Amino acid sequence: MLFDPELAEIAARLPRTDLTDPIAAREGALAAARATVAALPADDTVRIADLETSGPPVRLYRPVAAAVPAPVVLDFHGGGFVLGSLDSEHRRALDLARRTGFVVVSVDYRLAPEHPFPAGLEDCYEALCWVVKNAAELGVDPGRLAVFGGSAGGGLAAATTLLARDRGGPSIAFQLLVCPALDDRMGTRSAATLTDVPAFDAAATAQMWHHYLPAGAEAAGDPAYAAPARAEDLSGLPPAYVLTAEHDPLRDEGNQYALRLLDAGVPVELHHVPGTFHVFDHVAPDTEISRRARAGMANALRRGM
C-alpha cells in the first residue's frame, strides 16, 4: 500500500480497531477523547454549549460572527456505532464551525450493542426534528440545514435523509458523507481485500455490523435505514458530497452509493482521495492532506447551503 507521505508514518503506528469487547474499547476511546479536548487551546471565536433536547444530548457550536438565523449542520460522530461521543467529535465539529461560519449541532446518539438499530438512528432523527422545531430559539435557519458524518456517522447521516424523506419529515438541504458505513453485506472488493489496513479494517467492519445490526434487529425496522446501500429508491434525497479513502474497506460502498444517487437524479460531488485510510481527516487532523480534505468539505457545505 502506498500512503501519502505524511500519513505513512502515522499509519505505521496506528493500532488495529478491535470491537470484540465494545465496552472496554469505548472506555479507552472516551478517555483519549477527553484528553484531546482538554489539550486544545481556548477559542473565543466559537461559543459552545451542551444542551438537552427532546431526544439525545447535543453540543452546539455557534461562531461569534455567525449570521442570525445561521445555516445549521447536524454532525453525527463516527465510531462503528459502538464508540464515539461529543468529545470524540469535538475537534471536527469546532473546525467545521470555524471554517463555514455555520452553527454545528453535534449529536450524542445511543450506542450499540446496548442500543442496536434503530435506536441510534431514531436519536439522530429526533435531533433533526428538535433543531427544526426550536430553530428560532437556536438562531438557525431550518431551510438551510445539512447533515454530516464520518464512518458510522456518515451512515447515520445518509439514513436520516432517507427517514426524513419517507416520513415526510423536516427538509434537509444537503448531506455530507465521509467514508460512510452504508452496507452490512460487505460484498464489495474493498471489504473483501482490505483486511490489514490502518485505523479500520474489514474485520472491524464485520464486528461493527454485528453489534449494530444483530440477528433479529431487522424486525425493529427496515434494514435499508440501517444500511442505506440496501435502499432501492434513492430519488428525492438532498444533494450530496461523498468523500472516500483509498485504503478503506468502506471505500467501494461509498463510491457506489454516490453513483447510485447520481443515477437517481440527485446532484452529487464524489471525492476519492488516494493514499489515505479510513477517516484520515479525523485520525490525522494536522496533516496537509487532511487540512485540504476539511477545506473541501467546508466549501461544499457553503455551496450546498
Secondary structure, 3 states (H helix, E strand, C coil): CCCCHHHHHHHHHCCCCCCCCHHHHHHHHHHHHHHHHHHCCCCCCEEEEEECCCCCCEEEEEECCCCCCEEEEEEECCCCCCCCCCCCCHHHHHHHHHHHCCEEEEECCCCCCCCCCCHHHHHHHHHHHHHHHCHHHHCEEEEEEEEEEECHHHHHHHHHHHHHHHHCCCCCCEEEEECCCCCCCCCCHHHHHCCCCCCCCHHHHHHHHHHHCCCCHHHHCCHHHHCHHHCCCCCCCCCEEEEEEEECCCHHHHHHHHHHHHHCCCCEEEEEEEEEECCHHHHCCCCHHHHHHHHHHHHHHHHHC
